[in-house]
């Protein structure tokens, strides 16, 4: 995210949110005012803004639906083969309103991402010992569930430690979800009925805060560990919404807004 993305985001019909130390413009919505955890942004990612909404803004949202995307990732109406879109075509394909066909649902998540299709080159580079000890993982995809994937990329055993901090009402079901599923809804992106937000936040944030006593911040090195709180939230989002509400899945497109900076 950069300061000069503001006008482009506004032109798409979205509310620009600027997080992190690179954003100096006061025009963006920010997580740095009132009750906030903006100092945790390098570790929590977009969830420092969700926390700010929870503590400061939730009652001010006067729409039935509320949604969140990323500056390089957007919900779109249909699968797009051509990704070299001009700004007009991007606007035409973005989800901006929940249409009548989707009113029967409570939440919209991105199409599921499978964790089974590892790139062999990436495995050899980063996780050779793990697969050397369990070579059958290279050949039997069904053994590569969400828990295995999390252990592989975010620290072996870290999910179990985090799970022990989760409230009892969700602990066993979330464990089962991670051990039996091979895909999840990615990118911490969702659109939901506004009334659901508080229910989600009041479970998520106390859990992540408890996890801080285990993982802290100082020793989290490398992207897979530094953002562990965001990655835990990403898996929990898929579990919690699908367990409790009627979920619709839609495609997510990756498009860098810097492509339009000269327009």
C-alpha positions as CSV (number, residue, x, y, z in Angstrom):
1,X,0.0,0.0,0.0
2,X,1.3,3.4,-0.9
3,X,0.0,7.0,-0.4
4,X,-0.7,7.4,-4.1
5,X,-3.1,4.4,-4.1
6,X,-5.7,6.6,-2.4
7,X,-7.4,8.1,-5.5
8,X,-7.4,4.7,-7.3
9,X,-9.1,3.0,-4.4
10,X,-11.7,5.8,-4.2
11,X,-12.3,5.5,-7.9
12,X,-13.1,1.8,-7.5
13,X,-15.9,2.7,-5.1
14,X,-14.1,1.4,-2.0
15,X,-13.1,3.1,1.3
16,X,-9.3,3.4,1.4
17,X,-7.6,2.1,4.5
18,X,-3.9,2.8,5.1
19,X,-2.0,0.6,7.6
20,X,1.6,0.5,8.5
21,X,4.4,3.1,8.7
22,X,4.5,3.7,4.9
23,X,1.2,5.5,4.8
24,X,1.6,9.2,5.7
25,X,-1.6,10.6,4.1
26,X,-4.3,11.6,6.5
27,X,-7.0,10.9,4.0
28,X,-6.9,7.1,4.6
29,X,-8.9,5.4,7.3
30,X,-6.3,4.5,9.9
31,X,-5.8,2.1,12.8
32,X,-3.7,4.6,14.8
33,X,-6.3,6.6,16.6
34,X,-8.4,6.0,19.7
35,X,-8.2,2.4,21.1
36,X,-5.8,0.6,18.8
37,X,-3.1,-2.0,18.4
38,X,-1.4,-0.4,15.4
39,X,2.0,-1.2,16.8
40,X,1.2,-4.9,16.1
41,X,0.6,-4.4,12.4
42,X,3.8,-6.1,11.2
43,X,2.5,-9.2,13.0
44,X,-1.3,-8.9,12.7
45,X,-1.5,-7.4,9.2
46,X,-5.0,-6.2,8.4
47,X,-6.3,-7.4,11.7
48,X,-5.1,-4.3,13.5
49,X,-7.7,-2.4,11.5
50,X,-10.4,-5.0,12.3
51,X,-9.5,-4.5,16.0
52,X,-9.8,-0.7,15.5
53,X,-13.3,-1.3,14.0
54,X,-14.3,-3.5,16.9
55,X,-13.3,-1.1,19.6
56,X,-14.1,2.3,17.9
57,X,-16.4,2.0,14.9
58,X,-18.7,-1.0,14.9
59,X,-21.8,0.9,15.9
60,X,-21.2,3.5,13.3
61,X,-21.5,1.0,10.4
62,X,-25.0,1.7,9.1
63,X,-25.1,-0.8,6.2
64,X,-26.6,-4.3,6.3
65,X,-23.4,-5.7,4.7
66,X,-19.7,-4.8,5.2
67,X,-16.8,-6.2,3.3
68,X,-13.0,-6.2,3.2
69,X,-10.5,-6.8,0.4
70,X,-6.8,-6.0,-0.1
71,X,-5.1,-3.5,-2.3
72,X,-3.8,-6.3,-4.6
73,X,-6.8,-8.7,-4.1
74,X,-10.4,-8.1,-4.9
75,X,-13.7,-10.1,-5.0
76,X,-15.0,-10.4,-8.6
77,X,-18.3,-11.5,-10.0
78,X,-16.9,-14.3,-12.1
79,X,-13.7,-16.2,-12.9
80,X,-11.5,-14.0,-15.1
81,X,-9.0,-15.5,-17.6
82,X,-7.7,-12.2,-18.8
83,X,-5.9,-10.5,-15.9
84,X,-4.4,-7.6,-17.9
85,X,-7.4,-5.5,-17.1
86,X,-7.7,-1.7,-17.7
87,X,-9.2,0.3,-14.9
88,X,-12.7,0.3,-16.4
89,X,-12.8,-3.5,-16.8
90,X,-11.6,-3.9,-13.3
91,X,-14.3,-1.7,-12.0
92,X,-17.0,-3.5,-14.0
93,X,-16.0,-6.9,-12.5
94,X,-15.6,-6.0,-8.9
95,X,-18.1,-6.9,-6.2
96,X,-19.5,-3.6,-4.8
97,X,-22.9,-4.7,-3.6
98,X,-24.5,-7.9,-2.4
99,X,-27.1,-8.6,-5.1
100,X,-30.4,-10.2,-4.6
101,X,-29.2,-13.7,-5.6
102,X,-26.7,-13.6,-2.7
103,X,-29.1,-12.3,-0.1
104,X,-29.9,-15.8,1.0
105,X,-26.4,-16.1,2.4
106,X,-24.8,-14.6,5.5
107,X,-21.2,-14.3,4.3
108,X,-19.2,-14.3,1.1
109,X,-15.7,-15.8,1.2
110,X,-13.1,-16.3,-1.5
111,X,-12.9,-19.6,-3.5
112,X,-11.1,-22.2,-1.5
113,X,-7.3,-22.7,-1.9
114,X,-6.0,-26.2,-1.8
115,X,-2.9,-26.9,0.2
116,X,-2.2,-30.2,-1.5
117,X,-0.4,-29.0,-4.6
118,X,3.1,-28.3,-3.3
119,X,5.8,-27.2,-5.7
120,X,8.6,-29.8,-5.4
121,X,11.2,-27.1,-5.8
122,X,9.8,-25.1,-2.9
123,X,9.7,-28.2,-0.7
124,X,13.3,-29.1,-1.4
125,X,14.4,-25.5,-0.7
126,X,12.6,-24.9,2.5
127,X,11.3,-28.2,3.9
128,X,13.5,-31.0,2.6
129,X,14.2,-32.5,6.1
130,X,10.4,-32.7,6.9
131,X,9.8,-34.7,3.7
132,X,12.9,-36.7,4.1
133,X,11.6,-38.0,7.4
134,X,8.1,-38.6,5.9
135,X,8.7,-39.3,2.2
136,X,5.1,-40.6,1.7
137,X,4.0,-37.0,2.0
138,X,5.4,-36.5,-1.5
139,X,3.2,-39.2,-3.0
140,X,0.0,-39.3,-0.9
141,X,-1.7,-35.9,-1.1
142,X,-4.5,-36.9,1.2
143,X,-2.1,-36.7,4.1
144,X,-1.4,-33.0,3.4
145,X,-4.2,-31.5,5.4
146,X,-4.5,-27.9,6.7
147,X,-2.7,-28.7,10.0
148,X,0.2,-30.3,8.2
149,X,0.4,-27.3,5.9
150,X,0.4,-24.8,8.8
151,X,3.1,-26.8,10.6
152,X,5.2,-26.8,7.5
153,X,5.0,-23.1,6.7
154,X,4.4,-21.5,10.1
155,X,6.4,-23.6,12.5
156,X,5.9,-27.2,13.5
157,X,3.7,-27.5,16.7
158,X,2.7,-23.9,16.6
159,X,-0.9,-24.6,15.7
160,X,-1.3,-27.0,18.6
161,X,0.1,-24.4,21.0
162,X,-2.4,-21.8,19.6
163,X,-5.3,-24.2,19.7
164,X,-4.8,-24.7,23.4
165,X,-5.5,-21.0,23.8
166,X,-8.8,-21.1,22.0
167,X,-12.1,-21.1,23.8
168,X,-13.6,-24.6,24.6
169,X,-16.7,-24.0,22.4
170,X,-14.5,-23.9,19.3
171,X,-11.4,-25.8,20.2
172,X,-12.3,-29.4,19.2
173,X,-14.3,-28.4,16.1
174,X,-11.4,-26.1,14.9
175,X,-9.0,-29.0,15.5
176,X,-11.1,-31.3,13.4
177,X,-11.4,-28.7,10.7
178,X,-7.6,-28.4,10.4
179,X,-7.0,-32.1,10.5
180,X,-9.6,-33.2,8.0
181,X,-9.8,-30.3,5.5
182,X,-7.4,-29.8,2.6
183,X,-8.5,-26.3,1.5
184,X,-9.4,-23.0,3.1
185,X,-10.8,-19.6,2.1
186,X,-7.7,-17.4,1.6
187,X,-6.4,-13.8,2.2
188,X,-8.5,-12.9,5.3
189,X,-11.1,-11.4,2.9
190,X,-14.8,-11.6,3.6
191,X,-18.1,-9.9,3.1
192,X,-20.7,-10.5,5.8
193,X,-23.8,-9.1,7.4
194,X,-22.7,-6.3,9.7
195,X,-24.4,-7.8,12.7
196,X,-22.0,-10.8,12.5
197,X,-18.9,-8.8,13.0
198,X,-19.0,-8.4,16.7
199,X,-19.6,-12.2,17.1
200,X,-16.5,-12.9,15.1
201,X,-14.3,-10.3,16.8
202,X,-15.2,-11.2,20.4
203,X,-13.9,-14.7,19.8
204,X,-10.9,-14.0,17.5
205,X,-9.1,-11.2,19.4
206,X,-9.1,-12.6,22.9
207,X,-7.7,-15.8,21.3
208,X,-4.9,-14.0,19.5
209,X,-4.1,-12.0,22.6
210,X,-3.6,-15.3,24.5
211,X,-1.4,-16.6,21.7
212,X,0.9,-13.6,22.2
213,X,1.9,-15.0,25.6
214,X,3.2,-18.0,23.7
215,X,4.7,-16.6,20.5
216,X,5.4,-13.0,21.5
217,X,6.9,-10.8,18.8
218,X,10.6,-10.5,19.2
219,X,11.5,-14.0,18.0
220,X,9.1,-14.1,15.0
221,X,11.5,-14.0,12.1
222,X,10.6,-14.6,8.5
223,X,7.3,-13.9,6.9
224,X,5.8,-17.3,7.8
225,X,6.4,-16.7,11.5
226,X,6.2,-12.9,11.7
227,X,2.6,-12.9,10.4
228,X,1.6,-16.0,12.4
229,X,-1.3,-14.2,14.0
230,X,-2.7,-13.2,10.6
231,X,-2.3,-16.8,9.4
232,X,-4.0,-18.2,12.4
233,X,-6.9,-15.8,11.8
234,X,-7.1,-16.8,8.2
235,X,-7.6,-20.4,9.0
236,X,-10.0,-19.6,11.8
237,X,-12.1,-17.4,9.5
238,X,-12.7,-20.3,7.1
239,X,-13.7,-22.5,10.0
240,X,-15.9,-20.1,11.9
241,X,-17.9,-18.7,9.1
242,X,-18.5,-22.0,7.5
243,X,-19.5,-23.6,10.8
244,X,-22.0,-20.9,11.9
245,X,-23.4,-19.3,8.7
246,X,-24.6,-19.7,5.2
247,X,-21.5,-19.1,3.0
248,X,-21.2,-18.2,-0.6
249,X,-17.8,-18.4,-2.3
250,X,-16.7,-16.1,-5.1
251,X,-13.4,-15.7,-7.0
252,X,-10.7,-13.3,-5.9
253,X,-8.5,-11.6,-8.5
254,X,-4.9,-10.5,-7.9
255,X,-4.3,-7.1,-9.4
256,X,-1.6,-4.6,-8.3
257,X,-3.0,-1.1,-8.1
258,X,0.4,0.3,-9.0
259,X,-0.4,-0.7,-12.6
260,X,-2.8,2.2,-12.7
261,X,-0.6,4.9,-11.0
262,X,0.0,6.8,-14.2
263,X,-3.7,7.0,-15.1
